[in-house]
Amino acid sequence: MPFGVMFHHFHSRKIKKFGQGSIDKNQFENIIKFLKKNFTILTPEEWILKVEKKKLKKKDICLTFDDALLSQYDVALKILNKYNLKAFWFIYSSVFNGEIDNFEIHRKFRSIYYKNFDEFFFNFSNHTDKNFILKKIKKYKIFFKFMKKFYPIYSDKDIEFRFLRDHVLTQIQYNNILNKMMTEKKTNKKKLSKNLWLKNSHLKKLSNAGHMIGMHAYNHPYKLSELNYVKQLDELKKNFIHLKKVLNKEPISISYPNGSFNKDTLKIINKLKIKCGFLSNMKSYKKLYPKEYVLRRLDHSIVMKEFIK
Ligand SMILES: [Zn+2]
């Protein structure tokens, strides 16, 4: 089955390692070599053409980068150029307007200021009433099972943390806890946001070089599917308009932030004439949704774990 390979964080001697499964130039090159040997890596244009004609072959894959991270441009692009490969870059727009995305800042914070995830989680737990989890124990069990199946890289504590963050605390409660923790470590959001995200000039360069810039909503909402139609429309339209303005052409692809979407999302992207939509896992929806809007993606960490020894 065809799929996109999903990449997020990269590090180098200059760029500190943060984000689960962050990789360096050499690891990226090894993945590329493996993929080239075993699959056909299509350019975004070839991929979309084949999606439209329903001609994707079993071994067809494409490369995708989410979240507009500068480290992708600084580290991964050199390797893409070396092998003359083009990729999808899925961009959320708020950070191009000087807004700060808490999600990415928090990820960077917890990786840079703590020795490991456990240390962060210990500190986080001290600020959180974990008894809340017990009140939602049934939901937690279902969540735990789902995460283990589709995100095997996450440890038990990772999953517990994500449940607390996404299903127990409100966003305001969560942000307040993280703000407190940052202050305790004598840092803040502004310091952490330095050199984190791409700029419009990068998007133009990528697009002119044959890469495809696609949508990823405006604010990178945790769960697009939990927003009503009007709010989703706002998220997607603002993202669409930003990319259209910078690139002088309308985006035709999307990856759903955190893989979250519902029927309203598909209605909206259909109106925007989006030609392909990517999930963030390998879930198969059979005939529930149009095939071109539930394209599967495999996280690079799974490629490394399962195939590259
Ligand atoms: Zn994302």
Residues whose N, C-alpha, C, O or C-beta is under 5 A from the ligand:
A	BS01	ZN	D66 D67 P257 N258
